[in-house]
């Protein structure tokens, strides 16, 4: 079965998001503050949960509460 282009694009986008989240979470170990965009919150929350970093988890929760809307809910 040949992969369809839209599936490949989705995979590349997913891996890029995970890389950015991992970079952000690991970088937080060396920095006092991190900056998150709403688009980065879900993969960052998953990564922070994996490493049990409560501060980042709380920050992600705050951003999710502030930015919740129908469009975001449909995407996830």
CHARMM internal coordinates of N, CA and C (Angstrom, degrees):
IC EDIT
DIST 1 N 1 CA 1.4481
DIST 1 CA 1 C 1.5284
ANGL 1 N 1 CA 1 C 109.30
DIST 1 C 2 N 1.3047
ANGL 1 CA 1 C 2 N 116.58
DIHE 1 N 1 CA 1 C 2 N 128.11
DIST 2 N 2 CA 1.4597
ANGL 1 C 2 N 2 CA 122.58
DIHE 1 CA 1 C 2 N 2 CA -179.19
DIST 2 CA 2 C 1.5292
ANGL 2 N 2 CA 2 C 109.87
DIHE 1 C 2 N 2 CA 2 C -84.87
DIST 2 C 3 N 1.3406
ANGL 2 CA 2 C 3 N 117.11
DIHE 2 N 2 CA 2 C 3 N 129.44
DIST 3 N 3 CA 1.4647
ANGL 2 C 3 N 3 CA 118.84
DIHE 2 CA 2 C 3 N 3 CA 178.31
DIST 3 CA 3 C 1.5211
ANGL 3 N 3 CA 3 C 111.28
DIHE 2 C 3 N 3 CA 3 C -65.34
DIST 3 C 4 N 1.2965
ANGL 3 CA 3 C 4 N 116.40
DIHE 3 N 3 CA 3 C 4 N 141.33
DIST 4 N 4 CA 1.4568
ANGL 3 C 4 N 4 CA 121.16
DIHE 3 CA 3 C 4 N 4 CA 179.02
DIST 4 CA 4 C 1.5211
ANGL 4 N 4 CA 4 C 109.06
DIHE 3 C 4 N 4 CA 4 C -84.84
DIST 4 C 5 N 1.3307
ANGL 4 CA 4 C 5 N 116.68
DIHE 4 N 4 CA 4 C 5 N 147.71
DIST 5 N 5 CA 1.4770
ANGL 4 C 5 N 5 CA 119.93
DIHE 4 CA 4 C 5 N 5 CA -177.20
DIST 5 CA 5 C 1.5280
ANGL 5 N 5 CA 5 C 113.71
DIHE 4 C 5 N 5 CA 5 C -56.84
DIST 5 C 6 N 1.3327
ANGL 5 CA 5 C 6 N 117.82
DIHE 5 N 5 CA 5 C 6 N -38.24
DIST 6 N 6 CA 1.4635
ANGL 5 C 6 N 6 CA 118.99
DIHE 5 CA 5 C 6 N 6 CA -178.55
DIST 6 CA 6 C 1.5276
ANGL 6 N 6 CA 6 C 111.13
DIHE 5 C 6 N 6 CA 6 C -66.95
DIST 6 C 7 N 1.3411
ANGL 6 CA 6 C 7 N 117.40
DIHE 6 N 6 CA 6 C 7 N -30.86
DIST 7 N 7 CA 1.4592
ANGL 6 C 7 N 7 CA 120.30
DIHE 6 CA 6 C 7 N 7 CA 176.26
DIST 7 CA 7 C 1.5278
ANGL 7 N 7 CA 7 C 111.03
DIHE 6 C 7 N 7 CA 7 C -69.70
DIST 7 C 8 N 1.3109
ANGL 7 CA 7 C 8 N 116.72
DIHE 7 N 7 CA 7 C 8 N -40.08
DIST 8 N 8 CA 1.4673
ANGL 7 C 8 N 8 CA 120.58
DIHE 7 CA 7 C 8 N 8 CA 177.86
DIST 8 CA 8 C 1.5210
ANGL 8 N 8 CA 8 C 110.81
DIHE 7 C 8 N 8 CA 8 C -64.51
DIST 8 C 9 N 1.3269
ANGL 8 CA 8 C 9 N 116.45
DIHE 8 N 8 CA 8 C 9 N -41.55
DIST 9 N 9 CA 1.4647
ANGL 8 C 9 N 9 CA 120.27
DIHE 8 CA 8 C 9 N 9 CA 178.00
DIST 9 CA 9 C 1.5190
ANGL 9 N 9 CA 9 C 110.19
DIHE 8 C 9 N 9 CA 9 C -61.12
DIST 9 C 10 N 1.3274
ANGL 9 CA 9 C 10 N 117.09
DIHE 9 N 9 CA 9 C 10 N -43.81
DIST 10 N 10 CA 1.4623
ANGL 9 C 10 N 10 CA 121.01
DIHE 9 CA 9 C 10 N 10 CA 179.62
DIST 10 CA 10 C 1.5311
ANGL 10 N 10 CA 10 C 110.50
DIHE 9 C 10 N 10 CA 10 C -61.83
DIST 10 C 11 N 1.3270
ANGL 10 CA 10 C 11 N 117.40
DIHE 10 N 10 CA 10 C 11 N -42.84
DIST 11 N 11 CA 1.4606
ANGL 10 C 11 N 11 CA 120.66
DIHE 10 CA 10 C 11 N 11 CA 179.16
DIST 11 CA 11 C 1.5238
ANGL 11 N 11 CA 11 C 111.76
DIHE 10 C 11 N 11 CA 11 C -63.27
DIST 11 C 12 N 1.3161
ANGL 11 CA 11 C 12 N 116.79
DIHE 11 N 11 CA 11 C 12 N -42.98
DIST 12 N 12 CA 1.4676
ANGL 11 C 12 N 12 CA 120.24
DIHE 11 CA 11 C 12 N 12 CA 178.14
DIST 12 CA 12 C 1.5189
ANGL 12 N 12 CA 12 C 110.85
DIHE 11 C 12 N 12 CA 12 C -63.56
DIST 12 C 13 N 1.3150
ANGL 12 CA 12 C 13 N 116.86
DIHE 12 N 12 CA 12 C 13 N -41.59
DIST 13 N 13 CA 1.4551
ANGL 12 C 13 N 13 CA 120.98
DIHE 12 CA 12 C 13 N 13 CA 178.39
DIST 13 CA 13 C 1.5263
ANGL 13 N 13 CA 13 C 110.86
DIHE 12 C 13 N 13 CA 13 C -64.10
DIST 13 C 14 N 1.3266
ANGL 13 CA 13 C 14 N 116.71
DIHE 13 N 13 CA 13 C 14 N -41.70
DIST 14 N 14 CA 1.4577
ANGL 13 C 14 N 14 CA 121.13
DIHE 13 CA 13 C 14 N 14 CA 179.80
DIST 14 CA 14 C 1.5297
ANGL 14 N 14 CA 14 C 110.96
DIHE 13 C 14 N 14 CA 14 C -64.60
DIST 14 C 15 N 1.3280
ANGL 14 CA 14 C 15 N 117.11
DIHE 14 N 14 CA 14 C 15 N -46.31
DIST 15 N 15 CA 1.4662
ANGL 14 C 15 N 15 CA 119.51
DIHE 14 CA 14 C 15 N 15 CA 179.42
DIST 15 CA 15 C 1.5176
ANGL 15 N 15 CA 15 C 111.75
DIHE 14 C 15 N 15 CA 15 C -65.07
DIST 15 C 16 N 1.3242
ANGL 15 CA 15 C 16 N 117.68
DIHE 15 N 15 CA 15 C 16 N -36.92
DIST 16 N 16 CA 1.4613
ANGL 15 C 16 N 16 CA 120.53
DIHE 15 CA 15 C 16 N 16 CA 177.22
DIST 16 CA 16 C 1.5255
ANGL 16 N 16 CA 16 C 110.15
DIHE 15 C 16 N 16 CA 16 C -63.70
DIST 16 C 17 N 1.3256
ANGL 16 CA 16 C 17 N 117.46
DIHE 16 N 16 CA 16 C 17 N -42.66
DIST 17 N 17 CA 1.4675
ANGL 16 C 17 N 17 CA 121.17
DIHE 16 CA 16 C 17 N 17 CA 179.37
DIST 17 CA 17 C 1.5187
ANGL 17 N 17 CA 17 C 110.92
DIHE 16 C 17 N 17 CA 17 C -63.07
DIST 17 C 18 N 1.3215
ANGL 17 CA 17 C 18 N 116.99
DIHE 17 N 17 CA 17 C 18 N -40.77
DIST 18 N 18 CA 1.4572
ANGL 17 C 18 N 18 CA 120.31
DIHE 17 CA 17 C 18 N 18 CA 179.47
DIST 18 CA 18 C 1.5146
ANGL 18 N 18 CA 18 C 111.38
DIHE 17 C 18 N 18 CA 18 C -67.67
DIST 18 C 19 N 1.3251
ANGL 18 CA 18 C 19 N 117.13
DIHE 18 N 18 CA 18 C 19 N -37.83
DIST 19 N 19 CA 1.4649
ANGL 18 C 19 N 19 CA 120.75
DIHE 18 CA 18 C 19 N 19 CA 177.62
DIST 19 CA 19 C 1.5247
ANGL 19 N 19 CA 19 C 110.58
DIHE 18 C 19 N 19 CA 19 C -63.91
DIST 19 C 20 N 1.3316
ANGL 19 CA 19 C 20 N 116.82
DIHE 19 N 19 CA 19 C 20 N -44.61
DIST 20 N 20 CA 1.4667
ANGL 19 C 20 N 20 CA 120.78
DIHE 19 CA 19 C 20 N 20 CA 179.03
DIST 20 CA 20 C 1.5236
ANGL 20 N 20 CA 20 C 109.97
DIHE 19 C 20 N 20 CA 20 C -62.72
DIST 20 C 21 N 1.3297
ANGL 20 CA 20 C 21 N 117.77
DIHE 20 N 20 CA 20 C 21 N -41.45
DIST 21 N 21 CA 1.4669
ANGL 20 C 21 N 21 CA 121.02
DIHE 20 CA 20 C 21 N 21 CA 179.56
DIST 21 CA 21 C 1.5221
ANGL 21 N 21 CA 21 C 111.02
DIHE 20 C 21 N 21 CA 21 C -64.59
DIST 21 C 22 N 1.3089
ANGL 21 CA 21 C 22 N 117.39
DIHE 21 N 21 CA 21 C 22 N -43.79
DIST 22 N 22 CA 1.4575
ANGL 21 C 22 N 22 CA 120.72
DIHE 21 CA 21 C 22 N 22 CA 179.04
DIST 22 CA 22 C 1.5268
ANGL 22 N 22 CA 22 C 110.79
DIHE 21 C 22 N 22 CA 22 C -63.91
DIST 22 C 23 N 1.3169
ANGL 22 CA 22 C 23 N 116.60
DIHE 22 N 22 CA 22 C 23 N -42.36
DIST 23 N 23 CA 1.4643
ANGL 22 C 23 N 23 CA 121.84
DIHE 22 CA 22 C 23 N 23 CA 177.51
DIST 23 CA 23 C 1.5340
ANGL 23 N 23 CA 23 C 110.53
DIHE 22 C 23 N 23 CA 23 C -60.41
DIST 23 C 24 N 1.3345
ANGL 23 CA 23 C 24 N 116.99
DIHE 23 N 23 CA 23 C 24 N -43.31
DIST 24 N 24 CA 1.4628
ANGL 23 C 24 N 24 CA 121.98
DIHE 23 CA 23 C 24 N 24 CA -179.32
DIST 24 CA 24 C 1.5220
ANGL 24 N 24 CA 24 C 111.21
DIHE 23 C 24 N 24 CA 24 C -65.51
DIST 24 C 25 N 1.3371
ANGL 24 CA 24 C 25 N 116.02
DIHE 24 N 24 CA 24 C 25 N -47.29
DIST 25 N 25 CA 1.4666
ANGL 24 C 25 N 25 CA 120.14
DIHE 24 CA 24 C 25 N 25 CA -176.77
DIST 25 CA 25 C 1.5206
ANGL 25 N 25 CA 25 C 110.94
DIHE 24 C 25 N 25 CA 25 C -66.89
DIST 25 C 26 N 1.3036
ANGL 25 CA 25 C 26 N 117.57
DIHE 25 N 25 CA 25 C 26 N -46.39
DIST 26 N 26 CA 1.4636
ANGL 25 C 26 N 26 CA 119.49
DIHE 25 CA 25 C 26 N 26 CA 179.01
DIST 26 CA 26 C 1.5278
ANGL 26 N 26 CA 26 C 111.16
DIHE 25 C 26 N 26 CA 26 C -67.13
DIST 26 C 27 N 1.3184
ANGL 26 CA 26 C 27 N 116.89
DIHE 26 N 26 CA 26 C 27 N -34.90
DIST 27 N 27 CA 1.4623
ANGL 26 C 27 N 27 CA 120.65
DIHE 26 CA 26 C 27 N 27 CA 176.60
DIST 27 CA 27 C 1.5131
ANGL 27 N 27 CA 27 C 112.38
DIHE 26 C 27 N 27 CA 27 C -64.96
DIST 27 C 28 N 1.3337
ANGL 27 CA 27 C 28 N 116.18
DIHE 27 N 27 CA 27 C 28 N -29.07
DIST 28 N 28 CA 1.4677
ANGL 27 C 28 N 28 CA 119.55
DIHE 27 CA 27 C 28 N 28 CA 179.64
DIST 28 CA 28 C 1.5216
ANGL 28 N 28 CA 28 C 111.95
DIHE 27 C 28 N 28 CA 28 C -66.28
DIST 28 C 29 N 1.3059
ANGL 28 CA 28 C 29 N 116.99
DIHE 28 N 28 CA 28 C 29 N -20.23
DIST 29 N 29 CA 1.4609
ANGL 28 C 29 N 29 CA 120.07
DIHE 28 CA 28 C 29 N 29 CA 177.57
DIST 29 CA 29 C 1.5256
ANGL 29 N 29 CA 29 C 111.47
DIHE 28 C 29 N 29 CA 29 C -70.11
DIST 29 C 30 N 1.3428
ANGL 29 CA 29 C 30 N 116.21
DIHE 29 N 29 CA 29 C 30 N -19.77
DIST 30 N 30 CA 1.4594
ANGL 29 C 30 N 30 CA 121.24
DIHE 29 CA 29 C 30 N 30 CA -178.20
DIST 30 CA 30 C 1.5270
ANGL 30 N 30 CA 30 C 113.11
DIHE 29 C 30 N 30 CA 30 C -110.00
DIST 30 C 31 N 1.3381
ANGL 30 CA 30 C 31 N 116.27
DIHE 30 N 30 CA 30 C 31 N -13.78
DIST 31 N 31 CA 1.4599
ANGL 30 C 31 N 31 CA 120.99
DIHE 30 CA 30 C 31 N 31 CA -177.78
DIST 31 CA 31 C 1.5195
ANGL 31 N 31 CA 31 C 110.04
DIHE 30 C 31 N 31 CA 31 C -114.61
DIST 31 C 32 N 1.3190
ANGL 31 CA 31 C 32 N 116.34
DIHE 31 N 31 CA 31 C 32 N 152.21
DIST 32 N 32 CA 1.4597
ANGL 31 C 32 N 32 CA 120.01
DIHE 31 CA 31 C 32 N 32 CA 177.24
DIST 32 CA 32 C 1.5195
ANGL 32 N 32 CA 32 C 111.93
DIHE 31 C 32 N 32 CA 32 C -75.38
DIST 32 C 33 N 1.3238
ANGL 32 CA 32 C 33 N 117.47
DIHE 32 N 32 CA 32 C 33 N -33.66
DIST 33 N 33 CA 1.4553
ANGL 32 C 33 N 33 CA 121.76
DIHE 32 CA 32 C 33 N 33 CA -176.16
DIST 33 CA 33 C 1.5205
ANGL 33 N 33 CA 33 C 109.98
DIHE 32 C 33 N 33 CA 33 C -132.54
DIST 33 C 34 N 1.3160
ANGL 33 CA 33 C 34 N 114.96
DIHE 33 N 33 CA 33 C 34 N 150.55
DIST 34 N 34 CA 1.4608
ANGL 33 C 34 N 34 CA 120.67
DIHE 33 CA 33 C 34 N 34 CA 171.93
DIST 34 CA 34 C 1.5189
ANGL 34 N 34 CA 34 C 108.05
DIHE 33 C 34 N 34 CA 34 C -127.49
DIST 34 C 35 N 1.3158
ANGL 34 CA 34 C 35 N 115.96
DIHE 34 N 34 CA 34 C 35 N 155.16
DIST 35 N 35 CA 1.4517
ANGL 34 C 35 N 35 CA 122.25
DIHE 34 CA 34 C 35 N 35 CA 177.76
DIST 35 CA 35 C 1.5161
ANGL 35 N 35 CA 35 C 108.10
DIHE 34 C 35 N 35 CA 35 C -115.62
DIST 35 C 36 N 1.3227
ANGL 35 CA 35 C 36 N 115.90
DIHE 35 N 35 CA 35 C 36 N 127.84
DIST 36 N 36 CA 1.4572
ANGL 35 C 36 N 36 CA 120.99
DIHE 35 CA 35 C 36 N 36 CA -179.17
DIST 36 CA 36 C 1.5124
ANGL 36 N 36 CA 36 C 110.47
DIHE 35 C 36 N 36 CA 36 C -118.93
DIST 36 C 37 N 1.3071
ANGL 36 CA 36 C 37 N 115.92
DIHE 36 N 36 CA 36 C 37 N 137.41
DIST 37 N 37 CA 1.4567
ANGL 36 C 37 N 37 CA 122.15
DIHE 36 CA 36 C 37 N 37 CA 170.52
DIST 37 CA 37 C 1.5251
ANGL 37 N 37 CA 37 C 107.10
DIHE 36 C 37 N 37 CA 37 C -92.08
DIST 37 C 38 N 1.3243
ANGL 37 CA 37 C 38 N 118.20
DIHE 37 N 37 CA 37 C 38 N 149.72
DIST 38 N 38 CA 1.4677
ANGL 37 C 38 N 38 CA 120.08
DIHE 37 CA 37 C 38 N 38 CA -179.67
DIST 38 CA 38 C 1.5332
ANGL 38 N 38 CA 38 C 113.82
DIHE 37 C 38 N 38 CA 38 C -54.93
DIST 38 C 39 N 1.3072
ANGL 38 CA 38 C 39 N 118.02
DIHE 38 N 38 CA 38 C 39 N -32.71
DIST 39 N 39 CA 1.4665
ANGL 38 C 39 N 39 CA 121.27
DIHE 38 CA 38 C 39 N 39 CA -179.65
DIST 39 CA 39 C 1.5310
ANGL 39 N 39 CA 39 C 111.76
DIHE 38 C 39 N 39 CA 39 C -67.64
DIST 39 C 40 N 1.3361
ANGL 39 CA 39 C 40 N 117.34
DIHE 39 N 39 CA 39 C 40 N -22.11
DIST 40 N 40 CA 1.4626
ANGL 39 C 40 N 40 CA 121.99
DIHE 39 CA 39 C 40 N 40 CA -177.34
DIST 40 CA 40 C 1.5278
ANGL 40 N 40 CA 40 C 113.48
DIHE 39 C 40 N 40 CA 40 C -93.07
DIST 40 C 41 N 1.3326
ANGL 40 CA 40 C 41 N 117.45
DIHE 40 N 40 CA 40 C 41 N -5.01
DIST 41 N 41 CA 1.4603
ANGL 40 C 41 N 41 CA 120.76
DIHE 40 CA 40 C 41 N 41 CA -169.44
DIST 41 CA 41 C 1.5308
ANGL 41 N 41 CA 41 C 113.24
DIHE 40 C 41 N 41 CA 41 C -65.96
DIST 41 C 42 N 1.3164
ANGL 41 CA 41 C 42 N 118.69
DIHE 41 N 41 CA 41 C 42 N -46.15
DIST 42 N 42 CA 1.4717
ANGL 41 C 42 N 42 CA 120.14
DIHE 41 CA 41 C 42 N 42 CA -174.17
DIST 42 CA 42 C 1.5261
ANGL 42 N 42 CA 42 C 111.94
DIHE 41 C 42 N 42 CA 42 C -63.72
DIST 42 C 43 N 1.3413
ANGL 42 CA 42 C 43 N 119.75
DIHE 42 N 42 CA 42 C 43 N -51.17
DIST 43 N 43 CA 1.4630
ANGL 42 C 43 N 43 CA 117.37
DIHE 42 CA 42 C 43 N 43 CA 177.91
DIST 43 CA 43 C 1.5365
ANGL 43 N 43 CA 43 C 113.01
DIHE 42 C 43 N 43 CA 43 C -66.49
DIST 43 C 44 N 1.3303
ANGL 43 CA 43 C 44 N 117.03
DIHE 43 N 43 CA 43 C 44 N -31.40
DIST 44 N 44 CA 1.4604
ANGL 43 C 44 N 44 CA 120.13
DIHE 43 CA 43 C 44 N 44 CA 177.32
DIST 44 CA 44 C 1.5248
ANGL 44 N 44 CA 44 C 110.65
DIHE 43 C 44 N 44 CA 44 C -68.23
DIST 44 C 45 N 1.3164
ANGL 44 CA 44 C 45 N 116.88
DIHE 44 N 44 CA 44 C 45 N -39.47
DIST 45 N 45 CA 1.4621
ANGL 44 C 45 N 45 CA 120.75
DIHE 44 CA 44 C 45 N 45 CA 177.14
DIST 45 CA 45 C 1.5271
ANGL 45 N 45 CA 45 C 110.43
DIHE 44 C 45 N 45 CA 45 C -62.48
DIST 45 C 46 N 1.3144
ANGL 45 CA 45 C 46 N 117.09
DIHE 45 N 45 CA 45 C 46 N -43.02
DIST 46 N 46 CA 1.4696
ANGL 45 C 46 N 46 CA 120.30
DIHE 45 CA 45 C 46 N 46 CA 178.53
DIST 46 CA 46 C 1.5239
ANGL 46 N 46 CA 46 C 111.02
DIHE 45 C 46 N 46 CA 46 C -62.21
DIST 46 C 47 N 1.3193
ANGL 46 CA 46 C 47 N 116.71
DIHE 46 N 46 CA 46 C 47 N -43.04
DIST 47 N 47 CA 1.4600
ANGL 46 C 47 N 47 CA 120.98
DIHE 46 CA 46 C 47 N 47 CA -179.49
DIST 47 CA 47 C 1.5324
ANGL 47 N 47 CA 47 C 111.21
DIHE 46 C 47 N 47 CA 47 C -68.25
DIST 47 C 48 N 1.3241
ANGL 47 CA 47 C 48 N 116.64
DIHE 47 N 47 CA 47 C 48 N -42.42
DIST 48 N 48 CA 1.4678
ANGL 47 C 48 N 48 CA 120.23
DIHE 47 CA 47 C 48 N 48 CA 178.93
DIST 48 CA 48 C 1.5260
ANGL 48 N 48 CA 48 C 110.81
DIHE 47 C 48 N 48 CA 48 C -64.84
DIST 48 C 49 N 1.3159
ANGL 48 CA 48 C 49 N 116.88
DIHE 48 N 48 CA 48 C 49 N -34.92
DIST 49 N 49 CA 1.4621
ANGL 48 C 49 N 49 CA 120.42
DIHE 48 CA 48 C 49 N 49 CA 177.12
DIST 49 CA 49 C 1.5217
ANGL 49 N 49 CA 49 C 110.42
DIHE 48 C 49 N 49 CA 49 C -66.43
DIST 49 C 50 N 1.3185
ANGL 49 CA 49 C 50 N 116.74
DIHE 49 N 49 CA 49 C 50 N -40.05
DIST 50 N 50 CA 1.4564
ANGL 49 C 50 N 50 CA 121.42
DIHE 49 CA 49 C 50 N 50 CA 178.06
DIST 50 CA 50 C 1.5310
ANGL 50 N 50 CA 50 C 110.91
DIHE 49 C 50 N 50 CA 50 C -58.87
DIST 50 C 51 N 1.3390
ANGL 50 CA 50 C 51 N 116.33
DIHE 50 N 50 CA 50 C 51 N -41.17
DIST 51 N 51 CA 1.4600
ANGL 50 C 51 N 51 CA 121.12
DIHE 50 CA 50 C 51 N 51 CA -179.12
DIST 51 CA 51 C 1.5320
ANGL 51 N 51 CA 51 C 113.11
DIHE 50 C 51 N 51 CA 51 C -92.46
DIST 51 C 52 N 1.3292
ANGL 51 CA 51 C 52 N 117.12
DIHE 51 N 51 CA 51 C 52 N 1.81
DIST 52 N 52 CA 1.4687
ANGL 51 C 52 N 52 CA 123.72
DIHE 51 CA 51 C 52 N 52 CA 177.47
DIST 52 CA 52 C 1.5254
ANGL 52 N 52 CA 52 C 112.22
DIHE 51 C 52 N 52 CA 52 C 56.14
DIST 52 C 53 N 1.3095
ANGL 52 CA 52 C 53 N 116.38
DIHE 52 N 52 CA 52 C 53 N 49.52
DIST 53 N 53 CA 1.4614
ANGL 52 C 53 N 53 CA 122.68
DIHE 52 CA 52 C 53 N 53 CA 179.46
DIST 53 CA 53 C 1.5286
ANGL 53 N 53 CA 53 C 108.97
DIHE 52 C 53 N 53 CA 53 C -101.49
DIST 53 C 54 N 1.3249
ANGL 53 CA 53 C 54 N 115.93
DIHE 53 N 53 CA 53 C 54 N 92.77
DIST 54 N 54 CA 1.4633
ANGL 53 C 54 N 54 CA 122.57
DIHE 53 CA 53 C 54 N 54 CA -172.65
DIST 54 CA 54 C 1.5282
ANGL 54 N 54 CA 54 C 113.16
DIHE 53 C 54 N 54 CA 54 C -59.69
DIST 54 C 55 N 1.3214
ANGL 54 CA 54 C 55 N 118.22
DIHE 54 N 54 CA 54 C 55 N -37.05
DIST 55 N 55 CA 1.4606
ANGL 54 C 55 N 55 CA 120.68
DIHE 54 CA 54 C 55 N 55 CA -179.45
DIST 55 CA 55 C 1.5174
ANGL 55 N 55 CA 55 C 112.21
DIHE 54 C 55 N 55 CA 55 C -61.11
DIST 55 C 56 N 1.3159
ANGL 55 CA 55 C 56 N 116.75
DIHE 55 N 55 CA 55 C 56 N -44.15
DIST 56 N 56 CA 1.4607
ANGL 55 C 56 N 56 CA 120.76
DIHE 55 CA 55 C 56 N 56 CA 179.68
DIST 56 CA 56 C 1.5261
ANGL 56 N 56 CA 56 C 110.12
DIHE 55 C 56 N 56 CA 56 C -71.41
DIST 56 C 57 N 1.3260
ANGL 56 CA 56 C 57 N 116.97
DIHE 56 N 56 CA 56 C 57 N -38.14
DIST 57 N 57 CA 1.4585
ANGL 56 C 57 N 57 CA 120.35
DIHE 56 CA 56 C 57 N 57 CA 177.33
DIST 57 CA 57 C 1.5290
ANGL 57 N 57 CA 57 C 109.72
DIHE 56 C 57 N 57 CA 57 C -59.30
DIST 57 C 58 N 1.3292
ANGL 57 CA 57 C 58 N 117.08
DIHE 57 N 57 CA 57 C 58 N -44.88
DIST 58 N 58 CA 1.4668
ANGL 57 C 58 N 58 CA 121.45
DIHE 57 CA 57 C 58 N 58 CA 178.59
DIST 58 CA 58 C 1.5234
ANGL 58 N 58 CA 58 C 111.55
DIHE 57 C 58 N 58 CA 58 C -63.57
DIST 58 C 59 N 1.3361
ANGL 58 CA 58 C 59 N 116.48
DIHE 58 N 58 CA 58 C 59 N -41.06
DIST 59 N 59 CA 1.4616
ANGL 58 C 59 N 59 CA 120.36
DIHE 58 CA 58 C 59 N 59 CA 179.08
DIST 59 CA 59 C 1.5274
ANGL 59 N 59 CA 59 C 110.52
DIHE 58 C 59 N 59 CA 59 C -64.17
DIST 59 C 60 N 1.3156
ANGL 59 CA 59 C 60 N 117.10
DIHE 59 N 59 CA 59 C 60 N -41.64
DIST 60 N 60 CA 1.4692
ANGL 59 C 60 N 60 CA 120.98
DIHE 59 CA 59 C 60 N 60 CA 177.43
DIST 60 CA 60 C 1.5200
ANGL 60 N 60 CA 60 C 110.97
DIHE 59 C 60 N 60 CA 60 C -62.78
DIST 60 C 61 N 1.3325
ANGL 60 CA 60 C 61 N 117.02
DIHE 60 N 60 CA 60 C 61 N -42.00
DIST 61 N 61 CA 1.4636
ANGL 60 C 61 N 61 CA 121.02
DIHE 60 CA 60 C 61 N 61 CA 179.05
DIST 61 CA 61 C 1.5268
ANGL 61 N 61 CA 61 C 110.97
DIHE 60 C 61 N 61 CA 61 C -61.74
DIST 61 C 62 N 1.3299
ANGL 61 CA 61 C 62 N 117.06
DIHE 61 N 61 CA 61 C 62 N -42.36
DIST 62 N 62 CA 1.4652
ANGL 61 C 62 N 62 CA 120.80
DIHE 61 CA 61 C 62 N 62 CA 178.56
DIST 62 CA 62 C 1.5257
ANGL 62 N 62 CA 62 C 111.27
DIHE 61 C 62 N 62 CA 62 C -62.09
DIST 62 C 63 N 1.3232
ANGL 62 CA 62 C 63 N 116.83
DIHE 62 N 62 CA 62 C 63 N -44.24
DIST 63 N 63 CA 1.4702
ANGL 62 C 63 N 63 CA 120.57
DIHE 62 CA 62 C 63 N 63 CA 179.86
DIST 63 CA 63 C 1.5228
ANGL 63 N 63 CA 63 C 109.81
DIHE 62 C 63 N 63 CA 63 C -64.98
DIST 63 C 64 N 1.3231
ANGL 63 CA 63 C 64 N 117.35
DIHE 63 N 63 CA 63 C 64 N -40.19
DIST 64 N 64 CA 1.4612
ANGL 63 C 64 N 64 CA 120.25
DIHE 63 CA 63 C 64 N 64 CA -179.95
DIST 64 CA 64 C 1.5260
ANGL 64 N 64 CA 64 C 110.91
DIHE 63 C 64 N 64 CA 64 C -64.55
DIST 64 C 65 N 1.3157
ANGL 64 CA 64 C 65 N 117.36
DIHE 64 N 64 CA 64 C 65 N -39.94
DIST 65 N 65 CA 1.4700
ANGL 64 C 65 N 65 CA 120.85
DIHE 64 CA 64 C 65 N 65 CA 178.23
DIST 65 CA 65 C 1.5238
ANGL 65 N 65 CA 65 C 110.38
DIHE 64 C 65 N 65 CA 65 C -65.16
DIST 65 C 66 N 1.3296
ANGL 65 CA 65 C 66 N 117.17
DIHE 65 N 65 CA 65 C 66 N -41.14
DIST 66 N 66 CA 1.4668
ANGL 65 C 66 N 66 CA 121.39
DIHE 65 CA 65 C 66 N 66 CA -178.65
DIST 66 CA 66 C 1.5185
ANGL 66 N 66 CA 66 C 112.77
DIHE 65 C 66 N 66 CA 66 C -69.51
DIST 66 C 67 N 1.3191
ANGL 66 CA 66 C 67 N 117.82
DIHE 66 N 66 CA 66 C 67 N -31.15
DIST 67 N 67 CA 1.4684
ANGL 66 C 67 N 67 CA 120.61
DIHE 66 CA 66 C 67 N 67 CA -171.58
DIST 67 CA 67 C 1.5235
ANGL 67 N 67 CA 67 C 113.97
DIHE 66 C 67 N 67 CA 67 C -109.31
DIST 67 C 68 N 1.3273
ANGL 67 CA 67 C 68 N 118.41
DIHE 67 N 67 CA 67 C 68 N 8.75
DIST 68 N 68 CA 1.4586
ANGL 67 C 68 N 68 CA 119.75
DIHE 67 CA 67 C 68 N 68 CA -177.87
DIST 68 CA 68 C 1.5332
ANGL 68 N 68 CA 68 C 110.14
DIHE 67 C 68 N 68 CA 68 C -66.41
DIST 68 C 69 N 1.3172
ANGL 68 CA 68 C 69 N 114.99
DIHE 68 N 68 CA 68 C 69 N 134.78
DIST 69 N 69 CA 1.4608
ANGL 68 C 69 N 69 CA 122.13
DIHE 68 CA 68 C 69 N 69 CA 174.88
DIST 69 CA 69 C 1.5319
ANGL 69 N 69 CA 69 C 107.87
DIHE 68 C 69 N 69 CA 69 C -158.41
DIST 69 C 70 N 1.3098
ANGL 69 CA 69 C 70 N 117.16
DIHE 69 N 69 CA 69 C 70 N 174.34
DIST 70 N 70 CA 1.4605
ANGL 69 C 70 N 70 CA 121.66
DIHE 69 CA 69 C 70 N 70 CA -175.23
DIST 70 CA 70 C 1.5252
ANGL 70 N 70 CA 70 C 111.94
DIHE 69 C 70 N 70 CA 70 C -62.21
DIST 70 C 71 N 1.3183
ANGL 70 CA 70 C 71 N 118.53
DIHE 70 N 70 CA 70 C 71 N -38.93
DIST 71 N 71 CA 1.4581
ANGL 70 C 71 N 71 CA 121.31
DIHE 70 CA 70 C 71 N 71 CA -178.36
DIST 71 CA 71 C 1.5216
ANGL 71 N 71 CA 71 C 111.65
DIHE 70 C 71 N 71 CA 71 C -63.61
DIST 71 C 72 N 1.3270
ANGL 71 CA 71 C 72 N 116.92
DIHE 71 N 71 CA 71 C 72 N -43.58
DIST 72 N 72 CA 1.4620
ANGL 71 C 72 N 72 CA 121.31
DIHE 71 CA 71 C 72 N 72 CA 179.11
DIST 72 CA 72 C 1.5160
ANGL 72 N 72 CA 72 C 110.26
DIHE 71 C 72 N 72 CA 72 C -64.99
DIST 72 C 73 N 1.3176
ANGL 72 CA 72 C 73 N 117.46
DIHE 72 N 72 CA 72 C 73 N -41.74
DIST 73 N 73 CA 1.4696
ANGL 72 C 73 N 73 CA 121.05
DIHE 72 CA 72 C 73 N 73 CA -179.58
DIST 73 CA 73 C 1.5217
ANGL 73 N 73 CA 73 C 111.49
DIHE 72 C 73 N 73 CA 73 C -62.34
DIST 73 C 74 N 1.3173
ANGL 73 CA 73 C 74 N 117.61
DIHE 73 N 73 CA 73 C 74 N -37.90
DIST 74 N 74 CA 1.4637
ANGL 73 C 74 N 74 CA 121.23
DIHE 73 CA 73 C 74 N 74 CA 179.14
DIST 74 CA 74 C 1.5162
ANGL 74 N 74 CA 74 C 111.13
DIHE 73 C 74 N 74 CA 74 C -67.89
DIST 74 C 75 N 1.3326
ANGL 74 CA 74 C 75 N 117.90
DIHE 74 N 74 CA 74 C 75 N -37.47
DIST 75 N 75 CA 1.4631
ANGL 74 C 75 N 75 CA 121.50
DIHE 74 CA 74 C 75 N 75 CA -179.42
DIST 75 CA 75 C 1.5152
ANGL 75 N 75 CA 75 C 112.07
DIHE 74 C 75 N 75 CA 75 C -65.65
DIST 75 C 76 N 1.3309
ANGL 75 CA 75 C 76 N 118.20
DIHE 75 N 75 CA 75 C 76 N -32.51
DIST 76 N 76 CA 1.4522
ANGL 75 C 76 N 76 CA 120.91
DIHE 75 CA 75 C 76 N 76 CA -175.82
DIST 76 CA 76 C 1.4908
ANGL 76 N 76 CA 76 C 108.91
DIHE 75 C 76 N 76 CA 76 C -110.53
END
COOR INIT
IC SEED 1 N 1 CA 1 C
IC BUILD
